[in-house]
Amino acid sequence: MRAAYLSAPINALLDGLYEGTATVEEILREGDLGLGTFEDLDGEMVILDGRAWQVDNHGQAREVDGTARTPFACVARFRADTSDEVPPGTGIEQAVAALIPSPNMLYAIRIQGVFEGLRVRSVPRQEAYTPLVEVAKQQATFDFPEVEGTLCGFWTPAFLHSVAVPGCHLHFLDSARQRGGHLLSGRLRAGAIELMHLPRLNMALPMTLDFLTANLDRDSQAELGVIEKEG
């Protein structure tokens, strides 16, 4: 089925609900490309070709097994509908925005190539339920003047801001599968942007006491805008 799968709404993560409610094994049953985080907000998740990596607060990546747990992940079974090369030096998010047919639809994205001026981030493991907007102030950022690798993630319409990160949300993994992080900015020197249109969105609602009693009626779009600018 051409659908994105969310293990929980992003508003739960913004509220500091970092308990793992699904395993990587369960997530990989739903898709082979995607992103997310790990229990206790312990780094960034990158899912490529049906395998999962954890990028720690030092920007180092390691493959994880199916027992690792996540409070938030978004995946799809990726089969590109389009593949477009863009002029060298084009900003990544600007290039994606120019290629999507409509901003009101959901798309899975895979960009494999050589990047320049790439800035990514990761966040430290949390001992307490600190809201994500506060955790972002502790994030570590990493700069790659030139690097080969893959970006993967999603374009989400703005009206879905309470369930997923609106706009372009991408995570990076280098070609050696050793470094990565959440994309903050960068340009594509050489490579192609692959898009897959996703007409359906499936989402799980965690059956935990924290989730069931949380107040998730929040202005997530404003908060996510602040988080994306940190660093």
C-alpha positions in Angstrom: 0.0 0.0 0.0 1.3 3.5 -0.9 1.1 5.0 2.6 3.2 6.6 5.3 3.1 5.0 8.7 3.5 7.0 12.0 4.1 5.2 15.2 2.8 8.3 17.2 1.9 11.9 16.5 4.7 14.5 16.7 2.8 16.4 19.4 3.5 13.6 21.8 7.2 14.0 21.2 7.0 17.8 21.6 5.3 17.2 25.0 8.3 15.2 26.2 6.8 11.7 25.8 10.0 9.8 25.1 9.0 6.3 26.2 9.5 3.8 23.5 6.1 2.6 22.3 7.2 0.5 19.3 10.3 -1.6 18.4 12.4 -1.1 15.3 11.3 -4.5 14.2 7.7 -3.4 14.3 8.6 -0.2 12.4 10.4 -2.1 9.7 7.3 -4.2 9.0 5.6 -0.9 7.9 8.3 0.5 5.7 11.9 0.4 4.5 12.7 4.2 4.4 12.1 6.7 7.1 13.2 8.6 10.2 12.5 9.1 13.8 14.2 9.0 17.2 14.8 6.5 20.0 13.6 5.9 23.5 14.5 8.7 25.9 15.2 10.8 22.8 18.5 9.0 22.4 19.7 10.3 19.0 18.3 10.4 15.5 16.9 7.5 13.6 17.7 6.9 9.9 16.0 4.0 8.0 17.4 3.1 4.6 16.8 -0.1 2.5 15.0 -1.8 5.4 17.9 -1.2 8.0 18.0 1.2 10.9 20.8 3.4 12.2 21.1 5.5 15.4 23.0 8.7 15.2 24.3 9.7 18.7 25.0 13.2 20.1 28.5 13.0 18.6 27.2 12.5 15.1 28.4 8.9 15.0 26.1 6.3 13.4 25.6 2.7 14.3 23.2 0.1 13.0 20.6 -1.1 15.6 18.8 -4.3 15.9 15.0 -4.9 16.0 14.8 -4.7 19.8 15.6 -0.9 19.9 12.6 1.1 20.9 11.2 4.4 19.6 8.6 7.0 20.7 8.3 8.4 17.2 9.1 7.1 13.7 7.7 7.7 10.2 8.3 5.2 7.4 7.1 4.1 4.0 7.8 1.3 1.5 9.8 3.5 -0.9 9.3 3.1 -4.6 10.2 6.3 -6.5 7.7 7.9 -8.8 10.1 10.6 -10.0 13.9 11.1 -10.1 15.2 14.6 -10.9 18.7 16.0 -11.0 19.0 19.7 -9.9 21.6 22.3 -10.8 24.8 22.0 -8.6 24.8 24.2 -5.5 21.0 24.2 -5.2 19.7 24.3 -1.6 18.2 21.0 -0.6 14.9 22.1 0.8 14.4 24.7 -1.9 15.0 22.0 -4.5 12.5 19.6 -2.9 9.8 22.4 -2.6 10.3 23.1 -6.3 9.7 19.5 -7.4 6.7 18.5 -5.4 3.5 18.7 -7.5 1.4 20.1 -4.6 2.2 21.2 -1.0 -1.1 19.7 0.1 0.1 16.1 -0.4 2.5 13.8 1.5 5.7 12.6 -0.2 8.6 10.2 0.8 12.0 11.6 -0.2 15.3 10.0 -1.0 18.3 12.1 -2.1 21.5 10.2 -2.8 24.6 12.2 -4.0 27.3 14.6 -3.0 26.4 17.4 -0.7 28.2 20.6 0.3 27.8 22.9 3.2 25.8 20.3 5.0 24.8 21.0 8.6 23.1 18.3 10.7 22.2 17.9 14.3 21.5 15.3 17.0 20.2 15.5 20.5 21.4 14.0 23.8 19.6 11.3 25.7 17.1 12.7 28.2 16.6 11.5 31.8 13.4 13.4 32.3 10.4 14.4 30.2 11.8 17.8 29.0 9.7 19.4 26.2 11.4 19.0 22.9 11.7 22.8 22.4 13.9 22.9 25.5 16.0 19.9 24.5 16.8 21.5 21.1 18.8 24.1 23.0 21.2 21.3 24.0 21.6 19.8 20.5 25.0 19.2 18.9 25.5 20.4 15.3 28.0 18.9 12.8 29.2 20.5 9.6 30.3 18.7 6.4 32.0 21.0 3.8 31.7 18.1 1.3 30.3 14.7 1.9 28.7 11.8 0.0 25.7 10.0 1.4 21.9 9.8 1.5 19.1 12.0 2.8 15.8 10.4 3.5 12.5 11.6 4.9 9.2 13.2 4.1 7.4 16.3 2.9 4.3 16.8 5.0 1.5 19.3 4.4 1.3 22.2 6.9 -2.2 21.2 7.9 -0.8 18.0 9.4 1.5 19.8 11.8 0.1 18.1 14.9 1.0 14.6 13.6 4.2 15.1 11.7 6.9 17.7 11.0 5.4 20.1 8.4 7.4 20.8 5.2 10.7 19.0 4.5 12.0 16.7 7.2 15.1 14.8 6.3 17.8 12.8 8.1 21.3 12.1 6.7 23.6 9.1 6.6 27.0 9.2 4.9 28.1 6.6 2.4 30.3 4.8 4.9 27.2 4.6 7.3 29.3 6.1 10.1 28.1 9.7 10.5 24.8 11.5 10.1 22.0 13.5 11.7 18.9 15.6 11.3 19.3 18.0 8.3 19.4 21.7 9.2 20.8 23.1 5.9 22.9 22.3 2.9 23.2 22.1 -0.9 23.3 19.3 -3.4 26.4 19.3 -5.5 25.6 16.2 -7.6 22.9 13.6 -7.4 19.1 13.1 -7.8 16.0 13.8 -5.8 13.6 10.9 -5.8 10.0 11.4 -4.7 7.2 9.0 -3.9 3.6 10.3 -3.6 1.8 8.9 -0.6 -2.0 9.2 -0.8 -2.6 7.6 2.6 -1.3 8.1 6.2 -1.6 5.4 8.9 -0.9 6.3 12.5 -0.8 4.4 15.7 -2.0 6.0 19.0 0.2 4.7 21.9 -1.7 2.9 24.7 0.4 4.3 27.5 -0.7 6.2 30.6 1.4 9.2 29.7 -0.1 9.5 26.2 -3.7 8.9 27.4 -3.5 11.6 30.0 -1.4 14.2 28.1 -2.7 17.5 26.8 -1.6 17.4 23.2 -3.6 20.4 22.1 -0.6 22.7 21.4 0.7 25.0 18.7 3.1 22.5 17.3 3.8 24.4 14.1 5.2 27.4 16.0 7.3 25.1 18.3 8.7 23.1 15.4 9.6 26.4 13.7 11.7 27.3 16.7 13.3 23.9 16.9 14.3 23.9 13.3 16.1 27.2 13.8 18.1 26.1 16.8 21.8 25.8 16.1 
